[in-house]
Amino acid sequence: HGTSSISGQSNVGKSILALQFAMSVAMGVPFLNFNVPKPRRVLLVQFEMMDAHMTTRVQKCRDAMLSQYPHKMDLYKDNLRITSMENITIFTDQYKAIEGNLMAADPPYDVVVVDNLYSSSGAQLHKNDALTQLMSRIDTLRKEYQCAFMLISHHKKLEEKRPLEHSMVYGGSY
């Protein structure tokens, strides 16, 4: 029931990594080289791509994973829900809608993947107090619904290439 984050600059594959993570956890199959001990119910809420683009991406990823694990199709269908971008205004608070999905889930979700933190709220994440309030809201949801959160985040655009430090991530000091 923890909170984790994947952070990186634009166009490095964070969303694909998040999708593969969600599918692996839902199917109970290894993610990268990490064992997934058992299948879990996963809610992937994404605020990055329009539905048509996301559908294509999901189909390609699903087909690749199911070619390796064809006997996991039922787990994929039963355990993974991906929300639609239709009728969503990005950069507005989406956590009431996320809570609605958590509240309505039967059985409940074990993991919520938010892609991405920046566009899922109206918060100015470069301001520590705004990020603190958003993280507090997420923490409340995590505790109330007994689930883990995986948050996808961008880091500040850098002039020079250098190793990522926590201060480069929006709200990294928090």
Residue pairs with C-beta under 8 A, 6 or more apart in sequence:
1 142
1 143
1 146
1 147
1 148
2 142
2 148
2 149
3 135
3 138
3 139
3 142
3 148
3 149
3 150
3 151
4 148
4 149
4 150
4 151
5 117
5 150
5 151
5 152
5 153
5 169
6 14
6 17
6 18
6 21
6 150
6 151
6 152
6 153
7 14
7 152
7 153
7 154
7 155
7 164
7 169
8 14
8 154
8 155
8 164
9 154
9 155
9 157
9 158
10 154
14 115
14 116
14 152
14 154
15 46
15 48
15 49
15 57
15 115
15 116
15 152
16 57
16 61
18 44
18 46
18 113
18 115
18 150
18 152
19 44
19 57
19 58
19 61
19 115
20 31
20 61
20 65
21 31
21 113
21 150
22 42
22 44
22 80
22 82
22 111
22 113
22 150
23 42
23 61
23 62
23 65
23 76
23 80
24 30
24 31
24 36
24 65
25 31
25 36
25 39
25 40
25 42
25 110
25 111
26 39
26 40
26 41
26 42
26 75
26 76
26 79
26 80
27 36
27 39
27 65
27 69
27 72
27 75
27 76
27 79
27 80
28 36
28 37
28 38
28 39
28 40
28 72
28 75
29 36
29 65
29 68
29 69
29 72
30 36
39 72
39 75
39 79
40 79
40 110
40 111
41 78
41 79
41 105
41 107
41 108
41 109
41 110
41 111
42 79
42 80
42 81
42 109
42 110
42 111
42 112
42 113
43 81
43 83
43 98
43 101
43 102
43 105
43 109
43 111
43 112
43 113
44 80
44 81
44 82
44 83
44 113
44 115
45 83
45 94
45 97
45 98
45 101
45 112
45 113
45 114
45 115
45 120
46 54
46 82
46 83
46 85
46 113
46 115
46 116
47 85
47 88
47 90
47 94
47 114
47 115
47 116
47 119
47 120
48 54
48 115
48 116
48 119
49 57
49 85
50 85
51 84
51 85
51 86
54 82
54 85
58 82
62 76
65 72
65 76
66 72
66 73
66 76
81 101
81 109
83 97
83 101
88 94
88 97
90 119
90 120
91 118
91 119
91 121
91 122
92 121
92 122
93 121
93 122
93 123
94 120
94 121
95 120
95 121
95 134
95 137
95 138
95 141
98 112
98 114
98 120
98 141
99 141
99 145
101 109
102 108
102 109
102 112
102 141
102 144
102 145
102 147
103 145
108 145
108 146
108 147
109 145
109 147
110 147
110 148
111 147
111 148
111 149
111 150
112 141
112 147
112 148
112 149
112 150
113 149
113 150
113 152
114 120
114 138
114 149
114 150
114 151
114 152
115 152
116 151
116 152
116 153
116 154
117 125
117 134
117 151
117 152
117 153
117 170
118 125
118 153
118 154
118 170
121 134
123 130
123 131
123 133
123 134
124 130
125 131
125 134
125 153
125 170
125 171
126 156
126 170
126 171
127 171
128 171
128 173
128 174
130 171
131 170
131 171
131 174
132 174
135 171
135 174
138 149
138 151
141 147
141 149
142 148
142 149
153 169
153 170
154 170
155 164
155 168
155 169
155 170
155 172
156 168
156 169
156 170
158 168
165 172
166 172
166 173
167 173
